Structures are given as C-alpha cells and as structure tokens.
Amino acid sequence: MNNLNLSRHAMREKTLQSLFSLEFNQEQTQEEAMIYALTYDSSEEDIIIPPDLAMFIQKVQDKQAELDALIEPCLKNWTIQRLAKVDLIIIRMALVEILGDDVPNVVAINEAIQLAKQYTTDKSRKFINAVLANILKGLEEK
C-alpha cells in the first residue's frame, strides 16, 4: 500500500475532484471518489487515503446546508442551483477553511482563487473572489 504525502494545495485539489465526482454520481461512495481522484493522474493502484483528505471532504459535506446559507445572500441575481458546480464546490471548500481555525482567511481565499484558475474561467475566478469577499465581510461585521 502506498501512503501519499499530499501538499495542502494538492489535498485541496483532490478534495475538489472528489466532491465534483460525488456531485454527479450519487451512487459513488466517498471512498471511491477519493480513490479515483488520487489515482486519476497516477500509476499507483493500491493507495492509502490520507486522513486529512477524508476529513476535509467530510467537513464540506456535513456543513453543506450551513455553507449554502452563507453563500445564498451574497449571490446577486443568482441562486445556488444556477452556480457552476465547480465554482460552488470551490466556494464551499474555502468557507470550511475560513470558518475553521487551521488556515488564515487570506490563505483560504488565495487557495480558492488558485483552484479557480486551474479549473474554471477567468470570469468564474473573479466571481468566486467576489462572493468570498462578501461573505467574509458579512462574517467580520457579526
């Protein structure tokens, strides 16, 4: 068995890939989605899933309703259902980190922007940045 040592950025990328896969394949288990993401660009087949990856995915899934309640008011003329799934997943992931104490807010937003640069369009990247900035502003005012 191969135990992967993922950088924080690589872990976020594999989280995005796993959550995206789960979004579109309701029959897939979380473990199957993680294994697929981990082996997609690798020749490794027998992989130990990093605990941090599993925990991050679980946090995003467990807090989805809470996260969406923070996102929805910051969408102008949009609804959660209309958002591109990749954009929504990136925003949710960043919010899990913002609401937690592990990562400074600026790092969480920067990492979200980096993922957006890699997986979405320039327009989406700007949209994600604006939504996260609005949410952060609202959280700081509370």
C-alpha positions as CSV (number, residue, x, y, z in Angstrom):
1,M,0.0,0.0,0.0
2,N,1.2,3.4,-0.9
3,N,0.7,6.2,1.6
4,L,0.6,9.5,-0.2
5,N,2.0,12.7,1.3
6,L,0.0,15.5,-0.3
7,S,0.8,19.2,0.0
8,R,-2.0,21.3,1.3
9,H,-2.7,22.5,-2.3
10,A,-2.7,19.0,-3.7
11,M,-5.1,18.0,-0.9
12,R,-7.4,20.8,-1.8
13,E,-7.2,19.8,-5.5
14,K,-8.0,16.1,-4.7
15,T,-10.9,17.3,-2.4
16,L,-12.3,19.4,-5.3
17,Q,-12.0,16.4,-7.7
18,S,-13.6,14.1,-5.2
19,L,-16.5,16.4,-4.3
20,F,-17.1,17.1,-8.0
21,S,-17.3,13.4,-8.7
22,L,-19.7,12.8,-5.8
23,E,-21.9,15.7,-7.0
24,F,-22.6,13.9,-10.3
25,N,-22.5,10.3,-9.3
26,Q,-24.9,9.8,-6.4
27,E,-24.2,6.0,-6.3
28,Q,-20.5,6.6,-5.7
29,T,-19.1,6.3,-2.2
30,Q,-16.8,9.0,-0.7
31,E,-14.0,6.4,-0.6
32,E,-14.5,5.6,-4.3
33,A,-14.4,9.3,-5.2
34,M,-11.2,9.8,-3.2
35,I,-9.5,6.8,-4.8
36,Y,-10.5,7.9,-8.2
37,A,-9.1,11.4,-7.6
38,L,-5.9,10.0,-6.1
39,T,-5.3,7.6,-8.9
40,Y,-6.5,9.7,-11.8
41,D,-3.1,11.0,-12.8
42,S,-1.0,8.3,-11.2
43,S,0.0,4.8,-12.0
44,E,-0.5,3.8,-8.3
45,E,-3.3,1.5,-7.7
46,D,-3.1,0.5,-4.0
47,I,-3.3,3.7,-2.2
48,I,-4.0,4.6,1.4
49,I,-6.3,7.6,1.6
50,P,-4.8,10.4,3.6
51,P,-6.9,11.1,6.7
52,D,-6.8,14.9,6.1
53,L,-8.4,14.4,2.7
54,A,-11.2,12.3,4.1
55,M,-11.8,14.8,6.9
56,F,-11.8,17.8,4.6
57,I,-14.3,16.2,2.2
58,Q,-16.5,15.1,5.2
59,K,-16.5,18.6,6.6
60,V,-17.6,20.1,3.3
61,Q,-20.4,17.6,3.0
62,D,-21.5,17.8,6.6
63,K,-21.7,21.6,6.6
64,Q,-23.2,22.0,3.1
65,A,-26.5,23.5,4.3
66,E,-24.7,25.9,6.7
67,L,-22.3,26.9,3.9
68,D,-25.1,27.4,1.4
69,A,-26.9,29.6,3.8
70,L,-23.8,31.9,3.9
71,I,-23.4,31.8,0.1
72,E,-27.0,32.4,-1.0
73,P,-27.4,36.0,0.4
74,C,-24.1,37.0,-1.4
75,L,-25.4,35.9,-4.8
76,K,-26.8,38.8,-6.9
77,N,-29.5,37.6,-9.3
78,W,-28.3,34.0,-8.9
79,T,-29.3,31.0,-6.9
80,I,-27.2,28.2,-5.6
81,Q,-28.8,25.9,-8.1
82,R,-27.6,28.1,-11.0
83,L,-24.0,28.2,-10.0
84,A,-21.4,26.1,-11.9
85,K,-20.8,23.1,-9.7
86,V,-17.0,23.6,-9.7
87,D,-17.5,27.2,-8.6
88,L,-19.8,26.2,-5.8
89,I,-17.5,23.4,-4.5
90,I,-14.5,25.8,-4.5
91,I,-16.5,28.4,-2.5
92,R,-17.7,25.7,-0.1
93,M,-14.2,24.4,0.4
94,A,-12.9,27.9,1.1
95,L,-15.7,28.6,3.6
96,V,-14.9,25.4,5.5
97,E,-11.3,26.7,5.9
98,I,-12.5,30.3,6.7
99,L,-14.8,29.0,9.4
100,G,-12.2,26.8,10.8
101,D,-9.0,27.9,12.7
102,D,-6.5,25.9,10.6
103,V,-5.8,28.5,7.9
104,P,-5.7,32.3,7.7
105,N,-8.6,33.7,5.7
106,V,-6.3,35.2,3.1
107,V,-4.7,31.8,2.5
108,A,-8.1,30.1,2.2
109,I,-9.2,32.7,-0.4
110,N,-5.9,32.6,-2.2
111,E,-6.1,28.8,-2.5
112,A,-9.7,29.1,-3.8
113,I,-8.5,31.5,-6.5
114,Q,-5.6,29.2,-7.4
115,L,-8.1,26.3,-7.8
116,A,-10.4,28.5,-9.8
117,K,-7.5,29.5,-12.1
118,Q,-6.8,25.8,-12.7
119,Y,-10.4,24.5,-13.1
120,T,-12.6,27.4,-14.2
121,T,-12.7,30.5,-16.3
122,D,-11.3,33.9,-15.5
123,K,-14.9,35.2,-15.1
124,S,-15.6,32.4,-12.6
125,R,-12.4,33.2,-10.7
126,K,-13.5,36.8,-10.3
127,F,-17.0,35.7,-9.3
128,I,-15.6,33.3,-6.6
129,N,-13.3,36.0,-5.2
130,A,-16.2,38.5,-5.0
131,V,-18.6,36.0,-3.3
132,L,-15.9,35.0,-0.8
133,A,-15.0,38.7,-0.1
134,N,-18.7,39.5,0.5
135,I,-19.1,36.5,2.8
136,L,-16.0,37.4,4.8
137,K,-17.2,41.0,5.1
138,G,-20.5,39.8,6.5
139,L,-18.8,37.5,8.9
140,E,-16.5,40.2,10.2
141,E,-19.5,42.5,10.8
142,K,-21.1,40.0,13.1
